């Protein structure tokens, strides 16, 4: 029997024994299975006051058998679309469907790019038009099919390092994360992951700041740092359950990865194969050994650069709050550009993307967006016959 996240939440909300673990495995799917014995025990001890709001909330496990995300390396994956199935009446217009999902585009072959633009002094530029942008895919110019610049709500994942070295930093980090949420679009849907050698979903998607604060407070700093696994598994969570077209991960850590099953390149490829999200990173590397600091900095910069985000390296904990406010502002002040690739969808594999913006009154501009994506064959359309129509 396939279990949904909501059913697991109802089952596990009052079980302190239940481990809420995001399992990140090398290769294809990051999904796992529920242990039958643990499930039986929880069901047999289910209290009558199941929905008591005063009781602590425990989030559902993510290591359950959900529909897997295909691996970019597998040749026998099910055939699927290469881009987000977004479909409003007019290109560039965001609508909210009855099921709560925000939609933006009608053409499922359209590639969506979230772009941030800054001038030579690093100041955001927010008055550009569609004609200001040029898009290239694998070196070939692509005509844009849609354009949007407004404060759109996002699906956001906040990932906080929970290893032993973070113990004296968590209070300041949690305050900064909450301030970021207060400065963000109130319609954002956010989840919280605390990770060490494993990643735990301590709060599922919500806009409730009280619940998010509770999720951030679920830390017991110990163990090692499996950063790449946490990023890959959280990208899967966004892909499966994020209902908003713009998707962002914010990663806060104080050291280099030393426990992941995935390599950095695999984690980046995993994010790119899912069509996003943008990854912002904050490296608390002050006071860290020089060699480890260099390794961590290089990895965080690469992770953010490849996905269109920014890597920040504060000099002290006092700087983190200002950085969090800057991230919130950057997320809210972005352009969304869509194009339909001229290269046939049948040509699978990685496609490099480049975006440029020009506006004479602003001088030289820099555009941040993801560096590329992995194309997949679109499922063939099934033509309905006249006989089927009449039945």
C-alpha positions in Angstrom: 0.0 0.0 0.0 1.4 3.4 -0.9 1.3 5.9 1.9 0.9 9.6 1.5 2.8 12.3 3.5 -0.5 13.4 5.1 -1.4 9.9 6.2 2.0 9.4 7.7 1.7 12.7 9.5 -1.5 11.6 11.1 0.1 8.3 12.2 3.4 9.6 13.5 2.5 12.9 15.0 2.5 11.5 18.6 5.3 9.0 18.2 8.5 10.2 19.8 10.2 7.0 18.6 9.7 7.8 14.9 12.8 9.0 13.1 12.1 11.6 10.5 14.9 11.0 8.1 15.6 12.2 4.5 17.7 9.4 3.0 20.0 10.6 0.2 21.5 7.7 -1.8 23.9 7.7 -4.7 22.3 7.2 -8.2 18.6 7.4 -8.8 15.8 7.7 -6.3 16.3 9.0 -2.8 13.1 7.3 -1.5 13.1 4.5 1.1 10.7 2.3 2.9 8.9 2.5 6.2 9.8 -0.1 8.8 6.7 -2.3 9.3 7.4 -2.9 13.0 7.6 0.8 13.8 4.4 1.5 11.9 2.5 -1.2 13.7 3.6 0.1 17.1 2.6 3.7 16.3 -0.9 2.6 15.1 -1.5 0.5 18.2 -0.7 3.4 20.5 -2.5 6.2 18.7 -4.1 8.5 21.2 -7.7 9.8 21.1 -6.6 13.4 21.1 -5.0 13.1 17.7 -5.4 16.8 16.6 -4.7 18.5 20.0 -2.9 21.7 18.9 -1.2 22.0 22.2 0.8 18.9 21.8 4.2 19.0 20.0 4.0 18.3 16.3 6.2 15.6 14.8 6.7 15.6 11.0 6.2 12.7 8.7 9.1 10.5 7.6 10.4 11.1 4.1 12.0 7.6 3.8 8.8 6.1 2.4 7.8 4.7 -0.9 6.8 7.7 -2.9 6.9 8.1 -6.7 10.6 8.3 -7.4 12.4 11.1 -9.2 14.2 9.6 -12.2 18.0 9.6 -12.2 19.7 11.7 -14.9 22.1 8.8 -15.4 19.6 6.0 -16.0 18.6 5.0 -19.5 15.5 3.1 -18.6 13.7 5.8 -16.6 10.0 6.4 -17.4 9.5 8.9 -20.2 8.5 12.3 -18.9 8.4 16.0 -19.7 11.5 18.1 -19.8 10.0 21.1 -18.1 7.5 22.3 -15.6 3.9 21.5 -16.4 2.7 25.0 -15.9 -0.4 26.2 -17.8 -2.4 29.4 -17.3 -4.5 31.1 -19.9 -2.0 33.7 -20.9 1.8 33.2 -20.9 3.5 35.0 -18.0 0.3 35.1 -15.9 0.3 33.3 -12.5 -2.9 31.7 -11.6 -3.9 29.5 -8.6 -5.8 26.3 -9.4 -8.4 24.7 -7.2 -5.9 22.2 -5.9 -3.7 25.1 -4.6 -1.0 24.8 -7.2 0.2 28.1 -8.8 0.6 27.8 -12.5 2.3 30.1 -15.0 2.6 28.6 -18.5 0.6 26.6 -21.0 3.4 25.0 -23.0 4.9 22.0 -21.1 8.0 22.2 -23.2 8.8 25.7 -21.9 12.0 26.1 -19.8 11.6 28.5 -16.9 14.6 30.5 -15.7 14.6 32.5 -12.5 17.0 35.5 -13.0 18.5 38.1 -10.7 20.2 41.1 -12.3 22.7 43.5 -10.7 24.8 46.4 -12.0 28.5 46.9 -11.8 28.3 48.0 -8.1 26.3 44.9 -7.2 23.0 46.8 -6.8 19.8 45.0 -8.0 18.2 46.2 -11.2 14.4 45.9 -11.1 13.2 48.0 -14.1 14.1 45.8 -17.1 11.7 44.7 -19.8 11.4 41.5 -21.7 13.4 43.0 -24.6 16.3 43.6 -22.2 17.1 39.9 -22.0 18.8 37.4 -24.4 18.8 33.7 -23.8 21.2 31.0 -25.3 20.9 27.2 -25.0 24.1 25.3 -26.0 25.2 28.5 -27.7 22.1 28.9 -29.8 19.9 32.0 -29.3 16.4 31.2 -28.0 13.4 33.5 -28.5 11.7 34.1 -25.1 8.0 33.0 -24.9 7.1 34.5 -21.5 8.3 37.1 -19.1 7.3 38.1 -15.5 8.7 40.4 -12.9 6.8 40.6 -9.7 7.1 39.4 -6.1 6.0 35.8 -6.5 5.7 33.5 -3.5 8.2 30.6 -3.5 8.5 27.1 -2.2 11.5 27.4 0.2 13.6 24.8 2.0 15.8 25.9 4.9 18.7 23.5 5.6 20.7 24.0 8.8 23.8 22.1 9.7 23.2 20.2 12.9 26.7 18.7 13.4 28.6 19.1 16.7 30.5 22.2 15.7 27.3 24.1 15.2 26.1 23.9 18.8 27.2 27.4 19.8 26.0 28.9 16.6 22.4 27.6 16.3 20.7 30.3 18.4 22.1 33.1 16.2 21.4 31.1 13.0 17.8 30.3 14.0 17.1 34.0 14.8 18.5 35.0 11.4 16.4 32.3 9.6 13.2 33.6 11.3 14.1 37.2 10.3 14.5 36.0 6.8 11.0 34.4 6.9 9.5 37.6 8.3 11.1 39.6 5.4 9.9 37.1 2.8 6.6 37.0 0.9 3.9 35.9 3.5 2.5 33.4 1.0 5.8 31.5 0.8 5.6 27.8 1.7 8.7 26.7 3.7 10.0 23.5 5.2 12.9 23.0 7.6 15.6 20.4 7.5 18.2 19.9 10.2 21.1 17.7 9.0 24.3 16.1 10.3 25.2 12.6 9.1 21.5 12.3 8.2 18.9 14.9 7.2 15.7 15.3 9.2 12.5 17.0 8.0 11.6 18.8 11.2 8.8 20.9 9.7 7.0 20.3 6.4 5.7 23.0 4.1 3.9 25.8 5.9 3.6 29.6 6.2 3.1 29.4 9.9 6.1 31.1 11.6 5.4 29.5 14.9 5.6 26.0 13.4 8.8 27.0 11.5 10.4 28.3 14.6 9.5 25.0 16.3 11.2 23.1 13.4 14.3 25.2 13.7 14.4 24.5 17.4 14.6 20.7 16.8 18.3 20.5 17.0 20.8 18.3 18.9 24.1 19.4 17.4 26.3 16.3 17.1 27.8 14.0 14.5 29.2 14.7 11.0 28.2 16.8 8.0 26.4 15.1 5.1 25.7 18.3 3.2 25.5 17.0 -0.4 23.0 14.3 0.6 20.8 16.8 2.4 20.8 19.1 -0.6 19.8 16.3 -3.0 17.1 14.9 -0.8 15.7 18.4 -0.1 15.6 19.1 -3.9 13.5 15.9 -4.2 11.2 17.2 -1.5 10.7 20.5 -3.4 10.1 18.7 -6.7 7.5 16.3 -5.2 5.6 18.6 -2.8 6.4 22.2 -3.6 3.3 23.8 -5.1 4.8 27.1 -6.2 6.8 27.5 -9.5 9.7 29.4 -7.9 11.8 27.1 -5.7 14.7 27.9 -3.4 17.0 26.2 -1.0 18.9 28.1 1.7 21.8 26.1 3.2 23.6 27.2 6.4 26.8 25.2 7.4 30.1 25.8 9.2 32.3 23.3 7.5 33.1 21.0 4.6 31.0 17.9 3.8 32.6 14.8 5.4 29.8 12.2 5.5 27.7 12.2 2.2 27.2 9.2 0.0 26.9 11.6 -2.9 29.8 13.6 -4.4 29.4 17.4 -5.0 29.0 16.9 -8.8 26.2 14.3 -8.2 24.4 16.6 -5.9 24.6 19.5 -8.4 23.4 17.2 -11.2 20.5 16.0 -9.0 19.4 19.6 -8.5 19.8 20.4 -12.2 17.9 17.3 -13.3 14.9 18.5 -11.3 14.7 21.9 -13.1 15.9 23.9 -10.1 15.9 25.0 -7.4 18.1 28.1 -6.8 20.5 27.4 -4.0 21.7 30.1 -1.6 24.5 29.1 0.8 25.9 30.7 4.0 29.3 29.4 5.1 30.2 30.1 8.7 33.8 29.4 8.1 35.4 31.8 10.5 37.6 30.0 13.0 37.7 26.9 10.7 40.9 25.1 9.8 42.4 26.6 6.6 42.2 23.5 4.5 38.7 22.7 5.5 37.6 26.3 5.0 39.0 26.3 1.4 37.2 23.0 0.6 33.9 24.2 2.1 34.1 27.6 0.4 34.8 26.0 -3.0 31.9 23.6 -2.7 29.4 26.2 -1.5 30.4 28.6 -4.3 30.0 25.9 -6.9 26.6 24.8 -5.6 25.3 28.3 -5.6 26.9 29.4 -8.9 25.5 26.4 -10.9 22.0 27.0 -9.7 21.7 30.8 -9.9 22.1 31.5 -6.2 24.7 33.3 -4.1 27.3 32.0 -1.6 27.9 34.2 1.5 30.8 33.9 3.9 30.2 36.1 7.0 33.1 37.1 9.2 31.1 36.6 12.4 27.7 35.5 13.7 26.7 39.1 13.9 26.8 39.3 10.1 24.4 36.5 9.5 21.2 38.5 10.2 22.1 41.1 7.5 22.9 38.3 5.0 19.5 36.6 5.7 17.7 39.9 5.0 19.7 40.3 1.7 18.7 36.7 0.7 15.0 37.5 1.4 15.3 40.7 -0.8 17.1 38.9 -3.6 14.5 36.1 -3.7 11.6 38.6 -4.0 13.2 40.8 -6.7 13.8 38.4 -9.5 12.7 38.0 -13.1 11.1 34.8 -14.5 11.8 34.1 -18.2 10.5 31.3 -20.3 11.5 29.9 -23.6 10.8 26.8 -25.8 14.0 25.2 -26.8 14.8 25.0 -30.5 16.6 21.7 -30.0 14.2 18.7 -30.2 13.2 17.2 -26.9 14.3 13.8 -28.3 17.9 14.9 -27.8 18.3 14.2 -24.2 21.2 15.2 -21.9 22.7 18.3 -20.3 22.0 21.7 -21.9 24.0 24.7 -21.0 22.0 27.9 -20.5 23.3 31.5 -20.6 21.3 34.7 -20.1 22.4 38.3 -20.7 20.7 41.6 -20.0 21.4 45.0 -21.5 20.1 48.4 -20.6 22.2 51.5 -21.6 21.2 53.5 -18.6 22.5 50.9 -16.2 25.9 50.1 -17.8 27.2 46.6 -17.6 24.8 44.1 -16.1 25.3 40.7 -14.6 22.6 38.0 -14.7 22.5 35.2 -12.2 20.5 32.1 -13.2 21.1 28.4 -13.4 23.9 27.2 -15.7 21.8 24.5 -17.3 19.4 21.6 -17.1 18.9 18.0 -18.1 16.4 17.5 -21.0 14.3 14.4 -21.2 12.0 13.0 -23.9 8.5 14.2 -23.7 5.8 11.6 -23.5 4.1 11.2 -26.9 0.7 12.8 -27.1 -2.2 10.3 -27.4 -4.6 11.2 -30.2 -8.2 10.5 -29.3 -10.2 8.9 -32.1 -13.7 9.8 -33.2 -15.0 6.4 -31.9 -13.5 7.1 -28.5 -15.1 10.5 -28.4 -18.5 9.2 -29.1 -18.4 6.5 -26.4 
